[in-house]
Amino acid sequence: MSKFARSLFSWVAIAAFVVGVQFYTSRNLVSGQSPPLMGMTAGGAPFDLNSLRGQPAALYFWASWCPVCKAMQGAVNSVASDHRVVGVAMQSGDAEEVRRYLKSSGLAVDSLPDEDGGISQAFGLRGVPTVFVLDSQGQIRFATSGYTSGPGLRLRLWLAGL
């Protein structure tokens, strides 16, 4: 087998592994119409998921104790400068703890505390980070669990707007 063929085989195997892991970790996530979501953000503002209708948006589930979530924060902040992104802080404490974390970490997205994991459970999460991309009608167009790059998130938001 030539060097090129071995290299190509390696890349195809890696891609197949990544797709397989993504499929496995996303298998229980809800699809179709998003479950209802209402509550108070860590900043004290009322939130209703229906307020996101009219434009594509991302629902970003994260946790203060998650190292992968910390690695994604720059990409999420960048995307949030151009698109509506709302966070859900899975089992990361009460509103005050989430507010302190947001301030100290620099994560700049409105976030709802999910102290007991009930919101995360309603969306079928098994872990964080998880991102749901909603179209302008509130339909879940994409759901990914694990690290998502800024360009990947932007592409999904763009596709949700078509």
ZIURZI-V712920 format. One record per backbone hydrogen bond with DSSP energy under -1.0 kcal/mol. NH is the residue of the N-H (numbers start at 1). CO is the residue of the C=O. E is the energy in kcal/mol with one decimal. If there is no record, write none. Layout:
<<NH & CO & E> <NH & CO & E>>
This chain:
<<6 & 2 & -2.3> <7 & 3 & -2.4> <8 & 4 & -2.9> <9 & 5 & -2.6> <10 & 6 & -2.4> <11 & 7 & -2.3> <12 & 8 & -2.4> <13 & 9 & -2.5> <14 & 10 & -2.5> <15 & 11 & -2.6> <16 & 12 & -2.5> <17 & 13 & -2.2> <18 & 14 & -2.6> <19 & 15 & -2.6> <20 & 16 & -2.3> <21 & 17 & -2.6> <22 & 18 & -2.6> <23 & 19 & -2.6> <24 & 20 & -2.5> <25 & 21 & -2.7> <26 & 22 & -1.4> <29 & 26 & -1.3> <30 & 123 & -2.0> <34 & 138 & -1.8> <39 & 47 & -2.3> <41 & 45 & -3.0> <42 & 111 & -3.1> <44 & 41 & -2.1> <47 & 39 & -3.1> <49 & 37 & -3.0> <51 & 48 & -2.6> <52 & 49 & -1.9> <53 & 50 & -1.5> <54 & 136 & -2.6> <55 & 52 & -1.1> <57 & 134 & -1.9> <58 & 84 & -2.4> <59 & 132 & -3.0> <60 & 86 & -3.0> <61 & 130 & -3.2> <62 & 88 & -2.6> <66 & 63 & -1.4> <70 & 66 & -1.7> <71 & 67 & -1.7> <72 & 68 & -1.3> <76 & 72 & -2.5> <77 & 73 & -2.8> <78 & 74 & -2.2> <79 & 75 & -2.4> <80 & 76 & -2.6> <82 & 79 & -1.7> <83 & 79 & -2.1> <86 & 58 & -2.5> <87 & 110 & -3.7> <88 & 60 & -2.3> <89 & 112 & -2.6> <90 & 62 & -3.0> <90 & 88 & -1.2> <91 & 114 & -2.8> <98 & 94 & -2.6> <99 & 95 & -2.8> <100 & 96 & -2.4> <101 & 97 & -2.3> <102 & 98 & -2.9> <103 & 99 & -2.1> <104 & 100 & -2.7> <105 & 101 & -2.8> <106 & 102 & -1.6> <112 & 87 & -2.4> <114 & 89 & -2.5> <121 & 117 & -2.4> <122 & 118 & -2.0> <123 & 119 & -1.2> <124 & 121 & -1.5> <125 & 120 & -2.4> <130 & 61 & -1.8> <131 & 144 & -2.8> <132 & 59 & -2.4> <133 & 142 & -3.1> <134 & 57 & -3.1> <135 & 139 & -2.5> <138 & 135 & -1.8> <140 & 32 & -3.6> <141 & 133 & -3.0> <142 & 133 & -1.5> <144 & 131 & -2.6> <146 & 129 & -3.8> <153 & 149 & -2.5> <154 & 150 & -2.8> <155 & 151 & -2.4> <156 & 152 & -2.0> <157 & 153 & -2.3> <158 & 154 & -2.5> <159 & 155 & -2.8> <160 & 156 & -2.2> <162 & 159 & -1.2>>
